[in-house]
Amino acid sequence: MSTPAATSVVGSKYLLWRRQLPAISCKGEIAPPGLKGVVELEFFAAGAVGVAPAFLIMFYTLRRYEYPYVEKAIFRNDRLFLSFAVGMVLGVISAVIFNAFRIDLYTTAILVLILVALFEESFKLAYLNLKIFQKEFDTVFYGSSTGLGIAATFIMAFAFQTFTAPVDSPVAPFSPVNILVLLTLSVALNSLHFFTGSTIGVGAASGRPWGAFFRAVGSRAVFALLVAPFLAPAQVLNPYVLVAFLLAGTAFAIFLYRESYSSVIPDSLPTEVRRKMRRSAKERA
């Protein structure tokens, strides 16, 4: 499959299910035995790009809601990591859906991003409205964890395709530019999914799921408008313009994350829980 030189700042786009590793090289030829180690490096590098920001965001945000900041964690770790695992499975499915489309135009990129957003947010809505989560205040934590799981594997798939770009790609797969761009995209998508997951979680806990769902989808639509040029660079050949769009989308996603951190999650907690948290903070001081 030939790829124009201006296809992407971060490398060529390949269909996820066409890669049969480690036996097949990126050009479709039988790979030599030494390629296995290279493929493993690419796989673990992609995993680090996708999963590391997700865990950092999870740890940084949720540490306030477990010991020693409170007497005991106000969420269940088993449900938290189960939700993350469920999200990781959904992220793989989302990556397959995303790669099923050929994105050449700005409008196509927007439509595909919104389609994927509807799929992901609808799943969050259904999952977080299961009986075990309904009307439970800690559902907000499981919603954010589900979102982080989705973002982690979606970015992992995107990064793996970039790292396994063909040798004639205009940008070296492991170049500093690629690494920086992929990490930026990972932070953006993890922050965005954290917000939408926590928002839908609050909706499920409060018995008002649809308002939260439409708020989440609306935020995804704004993000799609901002990052779509980056995903369809054939119409915008200036790499600095592409990076500017990516940074705008990242700034928007981080803003949403800060809203979750400072208001969505704290405001969703029962008054008694917030009182105990303030008491523990005073004791630590």
C-alpha positions, -999 to 999 in steps of 0.1 A, spaced: 0 0 0 17 32 -11 13 63 11 17 99 0 46 118 16 21 142 33 0 114 48 8 122 84 32 139 107 35 107 127 37 81 99 15 60 77 -19 47 86 -24 9 84 -53 -14 90 -48 -30 125 -60 -64 114 -36 -67 85 -6 -69 107 3 -105 115 33 -103 138 60 -113 143 62 -135 112 53 -107 87 74 -76 82 59 -41 76 63 -47 38 45 -80 39 76 -101 34 86 -130 57 105 -114 85 140 -126 96 143 -141 131 159 -109 144 128 -89 136 110 -105 166 130 -84 190 123 -52 170 86 -59 170 86 -65 207 103 -32 212 77 -15 190 49 -32 209 62 -23 244 70 13 233 34 17 220 21 2 253 41 27 273 28 57 252 -8 46 257 -9 31 292 16 52 311 -3 85 308 -35 66 317 -20 53 349 -4 86 358 -37 104 355 -55 77 375 -29 78 403 -27 116 404 -65 121 405 -77 92 427 -50 93 453 -70 120 471 -98 95 477 -78 67 494 -56 63 524 -38 83 538 -59 112 524 -90 95 538 -95 68 564 -101 42 537 -107 43 500 -141 55 490 -141 33 459 -136 -4 453 -102 -13 437 -117 -45 421 -144 -25 403 -119 2 394 -95 -21 376 -123 -42 361 -137 -11 345 -102 -2 332 -99 -37 317 -134 -34 301 -123 0 287 -91 -15 272 -112 -41 253 -134 -14 240 -104 7 230 -92 -21 207 -127 -23 191 -127 14 186 -92 13 170 -105 -13 145 -136 9 137 -114 39 133 -90 21 109 -119 8 88 -122 43 72 -99 60 49 -94 95 62 -84 119 35 -106 149 41 -112 172 71 -150 164 70 -143 127 69 -121 129 99 -148 148 119 -175 123 109 -153 93 118 -143 108 152 -179 115 160 -190 80 150 -163 65 172 -173 89 200 -210 79 198 -199 42 200 -176 47 230 -199 70 250 -229 48 243 -210 19 257 -200 39 288 -237 49 292 -248 12 290 -220 -1 312 -223 25 340 -260 20 341 -257 -16 351 -275 -24 383 -242 -27 403 -234 10 394 -268 27 394 -274 53 421 -239 45 436 -219 77 443 -186 59 435 -197 52 399 -179 84 389 -146 66 396 -155 36 375 -166 58 347 -133 76 346 -114 43 348 -134 29 319 -125 60 299 -88 57 306 -88 21 296 -104 30 262 -78 58 256 -49 36 266 -54 8 241 -67 31 213 -35 52 215 -14 20 219 -28 8 185 -22 42 169 14 43 182 21 8 171 11 16 136 33 46 137 63 27 150 59 0 124 57 25 95 75 14 63 110 24 57 100 49 30 79 69 55 88 107 55 93 106 92 114 80 111 91 60 133 111 64 165 121 101 159 118 125 188 90 143 168 69 111 166 74 103 203 65 139 214 34 140 191 22 106 203 26 115 239 8 147 234 -21 128 217 -21 103 245 -24 130 272 -52 146 252 -72 115 246 -67 102 282 -78 136 296 -108 137 274 -120 102 282 -114 108 319 -138 137 317 -165 120 296 -163 88 318 -166 107 350 -194 128 336 -215 98 325 -206 81 359 -221 111 377 -252 109 355 -256 72 363 -252 78 400 -277 107 401 -303 90 379 -299 116 351 -279 97 325 -290 113 293 -280 148 302 -245 136 311 -244 115 279 -251 145 257 -226 166 275 -200 140 270 -208 136 233 -208 174 229 -173 176 243 -162 149 220 -176 168 190 -156 199 200 -125 179 203 -131 163 169 -133 197 153 -100 207 168 -79 176 160 -95 166 127 -70 186 106 -42 166 123 -57 134 112 -64 145 76 -31 164 69 -34 161 31 -55 193 31 -31 212 54 5 205 43 22 229 68 33 207 98 33 236 122 -4 242 114 -11 205 121 7 206 154 -12 238 163 -45 220 159 -32 191 180 -21 214 207 -55 232 207 -73 199 211 -49 189 239 -55 222 257 -92 217 255 -89 181 268 -67 192 297 -93 219 306 -120 193 307 -98 170 329 -92 199 353 -130 203 355 -134 167 364 -106 170 390 -118 201 407 -156 199 404 -172 169 386 -158 143 410 -157 163 443 -192 177 438 -207 143 431 -197 129 465 -222 128 494 -220 156 519 -209 132 547 -180 119 525 -168 154 518 -170 163 554 -148 133 563 -123 143 536 -121 179 550 -116 165 585 -88 142 574 -71 171 556 -72 191 588 -57 163 608 -28 159 583 -21 196 584 
